[in-house]
Amino acid sequence: MVLPRRKTVCRDFYQRLFARYPELRPLFKVEIAEQADLFVTMINTVISALEHPQRVRPLIETLGARHADYGVHTEDYAKFEEVLLETLSDTLEGELDAEGLAAWRQVFEELSETMQRGAAR
């Protein structure tokens, strides 16, 4: 459901994120469109690895370390999750049921935990 609309979802996500949490904007040094493209790439990577998450775990941990270098803190992950789930729910209105939303929450939480492990190293 997300893949065909991933660019729209990602752009909308960042617009919402920065509107709700303007203090996070300085963490991103590139324009929203470019950041959205990077996020699209990450979504593609995560979705393609759902069956075998160990294949991308080192990449996600490295990404977490880079995000720590950018200034992302542990509490920021909850902000990202809140806005991402809201964006998915609104964008996929009528298509994303409670089970689908719970699955996205689980994927994000696993991704977040992996990134934070990488950041801690």
N, C-alpha and C positions, 0 to 999 in steps of 0.2 A: 504493500500500500504506500509506503513512504518513498521507495526508490523512484517512481515516476515523477514525484513532486519534491524530491530532495533539495533542489536548489531553492525553491520557494520556501520550504520548511526552514532551511538554514538561514536564509536572509531574514525571514520573519523572526526566527529565534533571536538573532543578534539585535535586531531592532527592539524587540521586547526586553531583552536582557539589559541593554544599555539605557532604555527608558526607565526601567524599574530600579536598576542598580547602576547609576551613572558613575559610581566610584570604580566600577570594573573596567570602564572604557579605556583608561590609561594602560591597562595590562596588555592591550592589543595594539600593536604598532602599525598594522596595515588597515586599509579601508575595509568596510563591512563586506563588500562584494568579494574581495580577495579572501577574507577570513571565512566567509561562507563557503567558498570553493574548497578551502582546506578542511572545513568541517564535513563537507560532502564526501571528500576523500576518506575521512575517518569513518563516517557512517558506512560507506561502501565496504571498508576494511572490516569493521566490526560485524556487519551483517553477513559478509562472506565467510566469517570465521565462527559463526554461532555454533556450528556442529563440532568444531575443533578449536576452542579458544586458546589452547596452549600454543598454537601456531603464531598467534599475534601477541602473546603475553610480553615477550621482550620488547617489542615495538611500543606497546602501551606503557610499560614501565619507563622506557626512555622518554616517551611523551610526557609522562608525569614529572620526571626530573626536569625536563625543559620548562614545563609550566611552573614548577617551583622557582626556577631561575627567573621567570617572567614576573614573579610576585604573587602567584595564585596561592591562596591559603586553604587549609582544610575546610573552613566554614564556607568558602566560595563554591565548593562542589554542591552543597545543598541549594544554593541560589541557581546554579546551572540546571540542576535536576528539576526544580520547581518550574522554571521557565520552559525547559525543553518539553516536559510532560504537558504543560498547558498549551504550548504551540502545537504539539502533535494532536492533542485532543481537539483543538479548534480547527486545525487544518484538515483533519480527517473526520470531521463531524459526521456522525451517522455511520461511519465505517469502523471506527475504533471503539470496541466495546470494553467493558471493565476488565475482561481477561487480557485483551491486547494491551491495554494501558498498564496492567500489572506486569506483563512480560517486558514492556519497555522500561518500566521502573527497575525490574530485576537486572536487565542488561546494563542500564546506566549505573546502578549501584555496584555491579561487578567491575565495570569499567573504571568507575571512580576509585574503588578500593585498590585496583591494580595500579592506577596512576599514582595514588598516594603512597603505595609501597615503593614505587620508583622514586618518588619525590623524597622519601625518607632516606634513601640510600645515598 
